[in-house]
Amino acid sequence: MSEQSQDPDLLLVERANAGDRHAYGLLVLKYQRRIQRLIGRMVRDVDLVDDIAQETFIRAYRALHQFRGDAQFYTWLYRIAVNTAKKALLELKRDPTVTESFLAGDDEDETSWQKNEPTTDETPETVLAAKEIASVVNAAMDALPDDLKQAVILREIEGLSYEEIATAMDCPIGTVRSRIFRAREAISARVKPLLEKQTGKRW
């Protein structure tokens, strides 16, 4: 493992804190799409995503002097993004809803739940089945309590380790494992009947 001081993100933070705005711009460039994708899965309103992402980076910049490198920069930024999104939703007095554009999927998003690899036996029926399954997965995600939803998004979509998730969510690693297990079970319970209908067998 390299020294903490060799962490490229930490070096950029140190430069930004020293007054180098270009350094912070590089951090924004590096994580902008990831943060927008994360917020999009919380808010599900494409009109709000950019505004909340921008507010996230503004808040992070103002609090940059508080970042000590104890956790990964993205983990720290994630917590700011989650809090900013929650605050925006409270202010608008609205609940997250699945938008048509979200269900249609984003072809550029390689981590999208509903992205399907093309297969040689793809037919209108299998395409329809895949969309139906994706819709059920999204509905199952929406039905999860916030703590379970956040944990499974961080693990399955953002690819964070259990340790990073524990830091991001400020809870013990055992709690993280429990939340992810419960989230997967809840999603599987909704998807299994559909899969059984498509394949004619249990999985």
N, C-alpha and C positions, 0 to 999 in steps of 0.2 A: 504494500500500500504506500502511496506517496504521502509526503508530509501534508498536513492540513493547509499550510501556506501555499502549496502547489495546486490546490483546488482552483481551477480556472474561474469558477463562479465567484469564489471568495476573493480572488485577486481583482476581479472586475468590481466587486462591492467595495473593496478597499480603495480602488482608484476613483470610484464614484463618490465615495465619502470624502475624498481629498479634493473634490470639485470637478472631476472629469465627467461631464455629462455624456460624452460619447460612450464611455464605459457602461453607463446605465442603459443607454440606447441599445448596446449589444445584448444586454440581458433581456431587454424587452423583445428584441428581434428573435432571440433564442427560444423564449417561452411563450410568445404571444399566441401562436396557434394552439398550443397545449392548454393554455388558460382559457381561451375562447371555447375550446371543445369541452373542457370541464364545466364551465359555466352553462354552456348549451345543454348539458345533461341535467343540470339542476333547475334551470329556469324554463327551458323548452320554448322560449319565445325569441325568435331570431331578431326581432327589433330591439331587444334589450341586451343581447349578448355583448355587442361591441361597446356599449356605454358602460356596462358593468366591468368588462375587461379593462377599459381605460381607467375607470375609477380604482380598480385593483392596483394597477401599476402606479397611479398617483399616490395612493395610500402607502404602497410599499416604498416608494421613493422617500416619502416623508418620514417613514419609520426605519429607513435603511441603516441609520446609525445604531439601531438596537440589534441588528443582525450580528451575531458573534461567531457564526460558523459552527455552532453546536450541532446543528442539523444541516441537511442539504438545503441549498437555497430554494430549490423548487418546493420542498416540503414546507418551508416557511411561507413561500409565496402562495401555496395552495390554501393554507389556513386563512390568509388575508382574502383570497378570492371567495372562499366559502362564506366568510363573514360578510363580505361586501354584497354577495348575491342574496343572502338571507335578509340583510338590511333593506336592500332594494325591493324585495318581495313584500316585506312588512310595510314599507312606505306606500307601496301601490295597493296594499290590502288585497292581494290576489294570491292564488295558489298556483304552483307550477302545473302547466298543462302540456300534454303532448301535442305538438303542432303537426300539421300535415307534412310540412317540409322535413320534420324530424323522422316521421314514419317512412317517408319516401327514401330517406337515407342520403348520405353525402358521399359521393363516389371518391372524393379525395381523402376521406377519413379512413385510414387503413385499420383503425381499431373499432370501427362501427360495429355495433351488435348485429345489425342485419346485413352486413356485407357477406355475399355468398360467392364462393369460388365457382367459376363456370364448370359445368360437367358435360360429358358427351351425351348423357341421356336427359338433358334439360328439356322439359316440355312445358307448355302453358300450365299444366296441372302442377308440376313440381315447383314452378316459379310462384304460382298462387299459394301453394302450401308453404313455401319459404317465407313469403310475405305475411301469411297468417301466423306462422310461428314467431316471426320478428315482432309482430303486433302484440302477441301474447307476452313475449319477453319484456317488451316495453311497458305493458300494463302491469306485469308482475313487479318490475322495477319501481314503477310509480306507487304501487301499493305498499312498498317496504317503508318501515319507519326510517327517518332521516339518518340515524346512526348506522343502520344496516346498509342503506343505499350508498352512503359515502364510502364505507369500508369496501364494498364490492366494486364500486367504480374505481377506487384507487388501485385495487388489486388486479381486476380483470381488464380494465380499460387503460389505466395509466401505467400499470406494470410495476408498481412500487413493491418493495419487500415488506414483510410483516413488521420489521423493525421501523421502517420509514413511516408506515401507516400508523403505528403506535405513537410515534412522535407527532405526526400531523394531527391525529385525533386526540392527542393528550390523554392516552389511556394505556393500561398494561397490554402487553402482547397477547396474553391469554384472552383478553376481552376482544381483541381484533380477530383472533382465530374463531372465537365463538360467533361473532357478528357475521363473518364471511361464510361460515358453515350454515348459519340460519338463513342468510340471504340466498345462498345457493339452493338450499332445501326448498325454500318458498318458491323460487323461480322454477325449479325442476318439477314441483308439484303441479304447476300450471301448464308446463310444456309437455309433460309425459302423456296425458290423454291425446293430445294432438299427434304426437309422434306414433303412438300406438295405432291411431286411426290411419295414419299414412302408411305404416309398415306392416300393420296387422300383427305385430308382436310386441311384447313388453320389453323394456330396456332396463 
